Amino acid sequence: MSKKVLFIDRDGTLVIEPPVDYQLDSLEKLEFYPKVFQNMAKIASELDFELVMVTNQDGLGTVSFPEETFWPAQNKIIDAFEKEGVVFSEICIDKTFPHQNAPTRKPRIGMLTKYFSEDYDLEHSFVLGDRITDMELAKNLGSKGIYLSENPELGVDEIEAEKQEVLDSIVLTTTNWDEIYVYLKLQDRVAEIVRNTNETKIYIKLNLDGSGKNDIDTGLKFFDHMLDQIGRHGAMDLTIKVDGDLE
């Protein structure tokens, strides 16, 4: 089965981005996003996602941002999450400046080409981030965007697609990690079954988080009515189609 992925930004998403220079270059500046630990721990233990950190670190390794100032905070972040049972399968760091237009810099996909394979289910994967460029990354991957946004203009000068196209990739906008966990948790509550024999063809789809919309045709009217009541009063979407020998 193909793997779903959560591509997660770092600054402004897992940790608070320093407000003055946007550069996390000391342990004194390190502050974790509220409620991130308990919710990431639940996502890691309960949901079937591979976790990948994807971050732009402008000029990392240059005089303006020496590597030795970056790694203490980065290692502290990774260690803190691992203690909560959260392990990133890959950490992708782009070190370029925006004006360099590197293919590896978000929202471009140069660091993530390996995920364009049959081993991964990008359609049902998500990008979590606080910048509109993270949402464009979701669009470029063919995934969905979860926008942890307190400033909708952050990164708008770097997007390359039409803004509306980027916004269309967003499925949730929030500032609360509780809401992110709940949204991702509810994604798995849909089941679909097809059973075909020589005599009968049966199709069933159930969404436990629906609104009571049903499309039921079993060929037995009273049975249809009873199933419709279950879906309607349980606020579930239920589709059932039966064709064949009912005797």
Secondary structure, 3 states (H helix, E strand, C coil): CCEEEEEECCECCCECCCCCCCCCCCHHHCCECCCHHHHHHHHHHHCCEEEEEEEECCCCCECCECHHHHHHHHHHHHHHHHHCCCCCCEEEEECCCHHHCCCCCCCCCHHHHHHCCCCECHHHCEEEECCHHHHHHHHHHCCEEEEECCCCCCCHHHCCCCHHHHHCCEEEEECCHHHHHHHHHHCCCEEEEEEECCCEEEEEEEECCCCCCEEEECCCHHHHHHHHHHHHHCCCEEEEEEEECCC
